[in-house]
Amino acid sequence: MLPQSVTCPAPAEQYSAHVNPQWVRLLEVLQMNVSYERCEGAELFTTGGRRILDFLSGYCVLNTGHNHPRIVAALRDELDRSGPAMLQSHVPENAGVLAERLCRSAALPGSGASLNKVFFCSSGSEGVETAIKFARARTGRSGLLCAEGAFHGLTCGALSLMRDPYWRDGFGPMLPDTDAVPFGEIEPLAKKLATKRFAAYIVEPIQAEGGVRIPPDGYLEKAQELCRRYGTLFVLDEVQTGMYRTGRFLAAHRFGVAPDMVILAKALSGGLVPVGAVLMTDAVYDSVYDSFKRAIVHTSTYSENGLSMRAGLAALDVLETENLGDRGDRLGDLLRQQLREKLSGFEMVKEIRGAGMLSGIEFRAPRALRLRVPFEAFRRIHEGMFGQVLVMRLFRDHNILTQICGNNFMVLKVAPPLMVTEAQMTEFVDAIHEVLDLVHGSNLVWNEALGLARRALNL
């Protein structure tokens, strides 16, 4: 207990003093710095009594919703049994059970290639690092190929597979022998792969942070064929698109492809415990763990801990028994249909696209002079200013939490939990309509954007 003379600072002050003051200041500018006391399903409740709809899902972490009672109960049970959570010198039985279920769920009937092995880790970035190492071990090549607009994580290896300078600047040289090709274009990919320099082509089947970009028909199938032809591993980063977010267990299933490796994380634990997994073929696995003495040549401290494995099993149970993949697929189509109907009259709305419960609303520069002048002025200040004004307005005026895409500031990401209701979807559609109506019909939003820019510049 603290002495009576000692005053404990407010949590936000402690966070600002000891963790990340710039994050606190940014939230203050956006008027999004609120304290949450309870989160359930798709709803967040603040200490001030507000109810906020979550249409971001922690960047596709919360496919099962916040604090799903069955996953919480499973974790409590695991804690109560006082089992070997971090023993490190035993066979974690639940890791084998979870791995088998993941491999079974990932199977693509008739593909001929099977993802039979799993390496568990703690995050998507760590999964990408694993894929890099294993691809090099399997092929004997060092080259790594990625797609422009990709987001793979913020460790140095993952950053090496990204091209946006915002994420890379200031961190020194990245991994050598990496290259990028335009997402969705076959000819540049074929030219690069024909050099036979690359260990892996690591690509998101749908680019989430790149603007919810869907590949052209046949692109992933052709990319897989080219990888097979030139001896390059075909690796899918499904950190955001997997775990039924796009309707199927993997987005790969939507496109009929069978990769050599798949990276999963985020929603794998229901958002309660950090956990990731890299699924791979036997051939890839055997190239790393090829002898008794290499049994632990690649490992991670928390990779198979009891809570993570139990959370993964419970999350799969919820996703499967509640049929959240099919539900998200059906309601995602309905949501995009409603958005297209409701927003069709706004000149700044370019396109609404997505798959399952992962959608993006893409905006464009207005044609009307009265809108184009302030829009261009704010874009010169920062290209993300327009999107952040929308985010702020949705949050402050309509109690909707969402965000623009990390690599495309002109796309608003729409990704609620898979158990979102139709009534909640209607609430979101009405809210974004009201905000865009203001954008197109009133100077108020543009004046407020100027105030936001001034506050941001004074940070």
C-alpha positions as CSV (number, residue, x, y, z in Angstrom):
1,M,0.0,0.0,0.0
2,L,1.3,3.5,-0.9
3,P,1.9,6.0,2.0
4,Q,-0.9,8.5,2.4
5,S,1.3,11.3,1.3
6,V,1.9,9.6,-2.1
7,T,-0.6,10.5,-4.9
8,C,-0.9,7.9,-7.6
9,P,-1.2,9.6,-11.1
10,A,-4.1,8.9,-13.4
11,P,-3.5,5.8,-15.6
12,A,-3.3,8.0,-18.8
13,E,-0.7,10.1,-17.1
14,Q,1.3,7.0,-16.2
15,Y,1.0,5.7,-19.7
16,S,2.1,9.0,-21.2
17,A,5.1,9.2,-18.8
18,H,6.3,5.7,-19.2
19,V,5.0,4.1,-22.4
20,N,4.0,6.3,-25.4
21,P,3.2,10.0,-24.9
22,Q,2.7,10.6,-28.6
23,W,-0.1,8.0,-28.7
24,V,-1.9,9.7,-25.9
25,R,-1.5,13.1,-27.6
26,L,-2.8,11.7,-30.9
27,L,-5.9,10.2,-29.3
28,E,-6.5,13.6,-27.6
29,V,-6.3,15.4,-31.0
30,L,-8.8,12.9,-32.5
31,Q,-11.1,13.2,-29.4
32,M,-10.9,9.4,-29.0
33,N,-9.2,9.2,-25.6
34,V,-11.9,7.5,-23.5
35,S,-11.7,4.9,-20.8
36,Y,-13.4,1.6,-21.4
37,E,-14.8,-0.4,-18.5
38,R,-16.6,-3.2,-20.3
39,C,-16.4,-4.7,-23.7
40,E,-18.9,-7.4,-25.0
41,G,-19.5,-8.7,-28.5
42,A,-19.4,-5.7,-30.8
43,E,-20.1,-3.2,-28.1
44,L,-17.8,-1.1,-25.9
45,F,-18.9,0.7,-22.8
46,T,-17.0,3.7,-21.4
47,T,-16.7,4.9,-17.8
48,G,-18.6,7.9,-18.9
49,G,-21.6,5.8,-19.9
50,R,-21.2,5.8,-23.7
51,R,-21.9,2.7,-25.8
52,I,-19.6,2.5,-28.8
53,L,-19.9,0.0,-31.7
54,D,-16.6,-1.6,-32.7
55,F,-16.3,-1.8,-36.5
56,L,-12.5,-2.3,-36.4
57,S,-12.2,-5.5,-34.2
58,G,-8.7,-4.7,-33.1
59,Y,-7.6,-4.9,-36.8
60,C,-9.4,-8.2,-37.3
61,V,-8.4,-9.7,-33.9
62,L,-11.9,-10.0,-32.5
63,N,-13.6,-12.3,-35.0
64,T,-15.5,-13.9,-32.1
65,G,-16.3,-10.5,-30.5
66,H,-15.0,-9.0,-27.3
67,N,-14.6,-11.3,-24.3
68,H,-16.6,-14.2,-25.7
69,P,-17.9,-16.1,-22.6
70,R,-16.9,-19.5,-23.8
71,I,-13.3,-18.4,-24.5
72,V,-13.1,-16.6,-21.1
73,A,-14.4,-19.8,-19.4
74,A,-11.8,-21.9,-21.1
75,L,-9.0,-19.6,-19.9
76,R,-10.4,-19.6,-16.4
77,D,-10.5,-23.4,-16.4
78,E,-6.9,-23.6,-17.7
79,L,-5.8,-21.3,-14.9
80,D,-7.8,-23.1,-12.2
81,R,-6.3,-26.5,-13.1
82,S,-2.7,-25.1,-12.3
83,G,-1.3,-27.2,-15.2
84,P,2.1,-26.9,-16.9
85,A,1.7,-23.5,-18.6
86,M,5.4,-22.8,-19.3
87,L,7.2,-25.9,-18.4
88,Q,9.3,-25.9,-21.6
89,S,10.6,-29.5,-21.1
90,H,7.5,-31.6,-21.8
91,V,5.1,-32.3,-24.7
92,P,2.3,-29.7,-24.6
93,E,-0.7,-31.9,-25.4
94,N,-3.0,-29.1,-26.4
95,A,-0.5,-27.8,-28.9
96,G,-0.9,-31.1,-30.8
97,V,-4.6,-31.0,-30.6
98,L,-4.8,-27.4,-31.8
99,A,-2.2,-28.1,-34.6
100,E,-4.3,-31.0,-35.9
101,R,-7.5,-28.9,-35.9
102,L,-5.8,-26.1,-37.7
103,C,-4.3,-28.4,-40.4
104,R,-7.7,-30.1,-40.9
105,S,-9.4,-26.7,-41.2
106,A,-6.8,-25.5,-43.7
107,A,-7.1,-28.5,-46.0
108,L,-8.1,-27.8,-49.5
109,P,-9.8,-30.9,-50.9
110,G,-8.2,-32.2,-54.1
111,S,-5.2,-29.8,-53.9
112,G,-2.6,-32.5,-53.5
113,A,-0.6,-30.4,-51.1
114,S,-1.2,-30.7,-47.4
115,L,-0.3,-28.3,-44.5
116,N,0.5,-31.0,-42.0
117,K,2.8,-29.2,-39.6
118,V,2.5,-26.1,-37.4
119,F,4.9,-23.8,-35.7
120,F,3.3,-21.8,-32.9
121,C,4.5,-18.3,-32.0
122,S,3.2,-15.1,-30.4
123,S,2.4,-12.7,-33.2
124,G,1.9,-12.3,-36.9
125,S,5.3,-10.6,-37.2
126,E,7.0,-13.5,-35.6
127,G,5.1,-15.8,-38.0
128,V,6.5,-13.9,-40.9
129,E,10.0,-14.2,-39.5
130,T,9.5,-17.9,-39.2
131,A,8.3,-18.1,-42.8
132,I,11.4,-16.3,-44.0
133,K,13.8,-18.6,-42.2
134,F,11.9,-21.8,-43.2
135,A,11.7,-20.7,-46.9
136,R,15.4,-20.1,-47.0
137,A,16.1,-23.5,-45.4
138,R,13.8,-25.3,-47.8
139,T,15.1,-23.7,-51.0
140,G,18.7,-22.8,-50.2
141,R,18.0,-19.3,-51.7
142,S,18.1,-16.0,-49.8
143,G,15.9,-13.8,-52.0
144,L,12.5,-12.7,-50.7
145,L,9.7,-11.4,-52.9
146,C,6.7,-9.4,-51.7
147,A,3.9,-7.2,-53.1
148,E,3.7,-3.5,-53.1
149,G,1.2,-2.1,-50.6
150,A,1.8,-5.1,-48.3
151,F,1.7,-5.0,-44.5
152,H,3.5,-7.9,-42.8
153,G,4.5,-6.5,-39.4
154,L,7.0,-4.3,-37.8
155,T,10.0,-6.5,-36.9
156,C,13.0,-6.0,-39.2
157,G,12.4,-9.1,-41.3
158,A,8.7,-8.3,-41.8
159,L,9.5,-4.6,-42.5
160,S,11.9,-5.9,-45.3
161,L,8.8,-7.2,-47.0
162,M,7.1,-3.8,-47.0
163,R,7.8,-0.7,-49.1
164,D,6.0,2.2,-47.3
165,P,8.7,4.5,-46.0
166,Y,6.5,5.5,-43.1
167,W,7.1,2.2,-41.4
168,R,10.8,1.8,-42.4
169,D,12.3,5.2,-42.1
170,G,14.8,5.6,-39.3
171,F,15.4,2.0,-38.6
172,G,18.5,1.4,-40.8
173,P,19.0,-1.1,-43.6
174,M,16.5,-3.9,-43.9
175,L,17.3,-7.5,-45.0
176,P,19.2,-7.6,-48.3
177,D,18.0,-9.4,-51.4
178,T,14.4,-8.4,-51.1
179,D,12.2,-7.2,-53.9
180,A,8.6,-6.2,-54.6
181,V,6.2,-6.5,-57.5
182,P,2.8,-4.8,-58.1
183,F,0.0,-6.6,-56.3
184,G,-2.3,-8.4,-58.8
185,E,-0.1,-8.1,-61.8
186,I,1.2,-11.4,-63.3
187,E,3.8,-10.3,-65.8
188,P,6.2,-8.5,-63.3
189,L,5.8,-11.5,-60.9
190,A,6.7,-13.9,-63.7
191,K,9.8,-12.0,-64.6
192,K,11.1,-11.9,-61.0
193,L,10.4,-15.5,-60.3
194,A,12.1,-16.6,-63.6
195,T,15.4,-15.5,-62.1
196,K,15.1,-18.3,-59.6
197,R,16.6,-16.1,-56.9
198,F,13.7,-16.1,-54.5
199,A,13.1,-18.5,-51.6
200,A,9.5,-17.3,-51.2
201,Y,6.8,-15.0,-52.6
202,I,5.1,-13.8,-49.4
203,V,1.7,-12.2,-50.1
204,E,-1.6,-11.4,-48.5
205,P,-4.5,-12.9,-50.4
206,I,-6.4,-9.7,-49.8
207,Q,-4.4,-6.6,-48.9
208,A,-6.1,-5.3,-45.7
209,E,-3.9,-2.3,-44.8
210,G,-3.3,-1.7,-48.5
211,G,-6.9,-0.7,-48.9
212,V,-8.8,-4.0,-48.7
213,R,-7.5,-4.8,-52.2
214,I,-9.0,-7.9,-53.8
215,P,-6.7,-9.6,-56.4
216,P,-8.0,-10.0,-60.0
217,D,-9.6,-13.2,-60.9
218,G,-7.0,-16.0,-61.4
219,Y,-4.1,-14.0,-59.9
220,L,-3.4,-16.1,-56.9
221,E,-3.8,-19.3,-58.9
222,K,-1.4,-18.1,-61.5
223,A,1.0,-16.9,-58.8
224,Q,1.0,-20.3,-57.2
225,E,1.6,-22.0,-60.6
226,L,4.6,-19.7,-61.3
227,C,6.1,-20.3,-57.8
228,R,5.9,-24.1,-58.4
229,R,7.5,-23.7,-61.8
230,Y,10.5,-21.7,-60.6
231,G,11.0,-23.4,-57.2
232,T,9.8,-20.5,-55.1
233,L,7.6,-21.2,-52.0
234,F,4.2,-19.7,-52.2
235,V,3.5,-18.2,-48.7
236,L,0.2,-16.6,-47.7
237,D,0.1,-14.0,-44.9
238,E,-3.5,-14.6,-43.5
239,V,-3.0,-12.8,-40.3
240,Q,-6.0,-10.5,-41.0
241,T,-7.8,-12.6,-43.6
242,G,-7.8,-16.0,-41.9
243,M,-9.9,-17.5,-39.1
244,Y,-13.1,-17.0,-41.1
245,R,-12.8,-13.2,-41.5
246,T,-13.4,-13.5,-45.2
247,G,-16.0,-16.2,-45.0
248,R,-13.9,-19.3,-45.3
249,F,-11.3,-20.6,-42.7
250,L,-8.7,-19.2,-45.0
251,A,-9.0,-16.6,-47.8
252,A,-7.0,-19.2,-49.8
253,H,-10.1,-21.3,-49.9
254,R,-12.0,-18.5,-51.6
255,F,-9.4,-18.5,-54.4
256,G,-8.8,-22.3,-54.6
257,V,-5.0,-22.1,-53.8
258,A,-2.9,-24.4,-51.7
259,P,0.2,-22.5,-50.4
260,D,3.3,-24.0,-49.0
261,M,2.9,-22.0,-45.8
262,V,0.2,-20.0,-44.2
263,I,0.7,-17.4,-41.4
264,L,-2.1,-17.0,-38.9
265,A,-2.4,-14.9,-35.7
266,K,-4.7,-12.1,-34.4
267,A,-8.1,-13.9,-34.2
268,L,-6.6,-17.3,-33.3
269,S,-7.0,-16.7,-29.6
270,G,-10.3,-14.7,-29.6
271,G,-8.3,-11.6,-28.9
272,L,-7.4,-12.6,-25.3
273,V,-3.9,-14.2,-25.4
274,P,-1.1,-13.5,-27.9
275,V,-0.8,-16.4,-30.3
276,G,0.2,-17.1,-33.8
277,A,0.8,-20.1,-36.0
278,V,2.6,-21.0,-39.2
279,L,1.1,-23.9,-41.1
280,M,3.4,-25.7,-43.5
281,T,3.9,-28.7,-45.6
282,D,6.0,-31.7,-44.4
283,A,8.7,-30.8,-46.9
284,V,9.1,-27.3,-45.5
285,Y,9.1,-28.6,-41.9
286,D,11.7,-31.3,-42.6
287,S,14.1,-28.8,-44.1
288,V,14.4,-27.2,-40.7
289,Y,13.9,-30.0,-38.2
290,D,15.9,-32.5,-40.2
291,S,17.7,-34.3,-37.4
292,F,17.7,-35.1,-33.7
293,K,20.2,-32.4,-33.0
294,R,18.1,-29.7,-34.6
295,A,15.0,-30.5,-32.6
296,I,15.0,-26.9,-31.1
297,V,16.8,-25.1,-33.8
298,H,13.9,-22.7,-34.2
299,T,11.7,-22.0,-31.2
300,S,10.0,-19.3,-29.1
301,T,9.6,-19.0,-25.4
302,Y,5.8,-18.5,-25.3
303,S,5.1,-20.5,-28.4
304,E,3.1,-23.4,-27.0
305,N,2.1,-22.1,-23.6
306,G,-1.0,-23.6,-22.0
307,L,-3.2,-20.4,-22.1
308,S,-2.5,-19.7,-25.8
309,M,-3.3,-23.3,-26.9
310,R,-6.5,-23.4,-24.8
311,A,-7.6,-20.0,-26.1
312,G,-7.0,-21.2,-29.7
313,L,-9.0,-24.3,-29.2
314,A,-11.9,-22.4,-27.6
315,A,-11.8,-19.8,-30.4
316,L,-12.1,-22.5,-33.0
317,D,-15.0,-24.0,-31.1
318,V,-16.8,-20.7,-31.1
319,L,-16.1,-20.0,-34.8
320,E,-17.3,-23.4,-35.9
321,T,-20.3,-24.1,-33.6
322,E,-21.7,-20.6,-34.1
323,N,-21.1,-20.8,-37.8
324,L,-19.5,-17.4,-37.8
325,G,-17.7,-17.9,-41.2
326,D,-20.9,-18.4,-43.1
327,R,-22.7,-15.8,-41.1
328,G,-20.0,-13.2,-41.7
329,D,-19.9,-14.1,-45.4
330,R,-23.7,-13.6,-45.7
331,L,-23.9,-10.4,-43.6
332,G,-20.8,-9.0,-45.2
333,D,-22.4,-9.1,-48.6
334,L,-25.5,-7.5,-47.1
335,L,-23.4,-4.8,-45.4
336,R,-21.7,-3.9,-48.7
337,Q,-25.0,-3.9,-50.5
338,Q,-26.5,-1.5,-48.0
339,L,-23.4,0.8,-48.1
340,R,-23.5,0.9,-51.9
341,E,-27.2,1.8,-51.9
342,K,-26.9,4.4,-49.1
343,L,-23.7,6.1,-50.3
344,S,-24.2,6.0,-54.1
345,G,-25.0,9.7,-54.3
346,F,-21.8,10.9,-52.8
347,E,-19.2,12.0,-55.4
348,M,-16.3,11.3,-53.0
349,V,-17.2,7.6,-52.6
350,K,-15.2,5.7,-55.3
351,E,-15.8,2.1,-54.5
352,I,-17.0,-0.3,-51.8
353,R,-15.4,-3.7,-51.8
354,G,-14.5,-6.6,-49.7
355,A,-15.0,-10.3,-48.8
356,G,-16.8,-11.8,-45.9
357,M,-16.7,-9.3,-43.0
358,L,-13.7,-7.4,-44.3
359,S,-14.8,-4.3,-46.3
360,G,-13.3,-1.0,-47.4
361,I,-14.9,2.2,-48.4
362,E,-12.5,4.0,-50.9
363,F,-12.8,7.7,-51.3
364,R,-11.5,10.0,-54.0
365,A,-10.7,13.6,-54.5
366,P,-13.9,15.6,-55.2
367,R,-14.6,17.1,-58.6
368,A,-16.7,20.0,-57.4
369,L,-14.5,23.1,-56.9
370,R,-16.0,24.0,-53.5
371,L,-15.0,20.6,-52.1
372,R,-11.8,20.1,-54.1
373,V,-10.0,23.2,-52.8
374,P,-10.3,22.4,-49.1
375,F,-9.7,18.7,-49.8
376,E,-6.4,19.4,-51.6
377,A,-5.4,21.9,-48.9
378,F,-5.8,19.3,-46.2
379,R,-4.1,16.6,-48.2
380,R,-1.0,18.8,-48.6
381,I,-0.9,19.0,-44.8
382,H,-1.1,15.2,-44.5
383,E,-2.6,12.8,-46.9
384,G,-4.4,11.0,-44.0
385,M,-6.2,14.1,-42.7
386,F,-9.5,13.5,-44.6
387,G,-9.7,9.9,-43.4
388,Q,-9.0,10.9,-39.8
389,V,-11.7,13.5,-39.8
390,L,-14.2,10.8,-40.8
391,V,-12.8,8.5,-38.1
392,M,-13.1,11.3,-35.5
393,R,-16.6,12.2,-36.6
394,L,-17.9,8.6,-36.5
395,F,-16.4,8.1,-33.1
396,R,-17.4,11.4,-31.5
397,D,-20.8,12.0,-33.0
398,H,-22.1,8.5,-33.7
399,N,-20.2,6.2,-31.3
400,I,-18.6,4.1,-34.0
401,L,-15.0,2.9,-33.8
402,T,-13.2,2.3,-37.0
403,Q,-10.0,3.4,-38.8
404,I,-8.5,4.1,-42.1
405,C,-6.1,1.6,-43.7
406,G,-2.5,1.8,-42.7
407,N,-1.1,1.9,-46.2
408,N,-4.0,3.6,-48.0
409,F,-5.4,6.6,-46.2
410,M,-8.2,7.0,-48.7
411,V,-9.9,3.8,-47.6
412,L,-12.0,3.4,-44.4
413,K,-11.7,-0.1,-43.1
414,V,-15.0,-1.7,-42.1
415,A,-14.4,-4.9,-40.1
416,P,-16.8,-5.6,-37.2
417,P,-16.7,-8.8,-35.2
418,L,-18.3,-11.7,-37.1
419,M,-21.2,-11.9,-34.7
420,V,-22.3,-8.3,-35.4
421,T,-26.1,-8.0,-35.8
422,E,-28.0,-6.6,-38.7
423,A,-29.3,-3.8,-36.4
424,Q,-25.7,-2.8,-35.6
425,M,-24.8,-2.9,-39.3
426,T,-27.7,-0.5,-40.0
427,E,-26.5,1.8,-37.3
428,F,-23.1,2.0,-38.9
429,V,-24.5,2.5,-42.4
430,D,-26.7,5.4,-41.2
431,A,-23.8,6.9,-39.3
432,I,-21.4,7.0,-42.2
433,H,-24.2,8.4,-44.4
434,E,-24.7,11.2,-42.0
435,V,-21.0,12.0,-41.8
436,L,-20.6,12.0,-45.6
437,D,-23.7,14.1,-46.0
438,L,-22.0,16.7,-43.8
439,V,-18.8,16.4,-45.8
440,H,-20.5,17.1,-49.1
441,G,-23.1,19.6,-47.9
442,S,-21.5,21.7,-45.2
443,N,-18.4,23.7,-44.5
444,L,-18.5,22.7,-40.9
445,V,-16.6,19.4,-41.4
446,W,-13.9,21.2,-43.5
447,N,-13.5,23.9,-40.9
448,E,-13.2,21.3,-38.2
449,A,-10.6,19.5,-40.3
450,L,-8.6,22.8,-40.3
451,G,-8.8,22.8,-36.5
452,L,-7.7,19.2,-36.4
453,A,-4.7,20.0,-38.7
454,R,-3.8,22.9,-36.4
455,R,-3.9,20.8,-33.3
456,A,-1.9,18.0,-35.0
457,L,0.8,20.5,-36.1
458,N,1.1,21.8,-32.6
459,L,1.7,18.4,-31.1
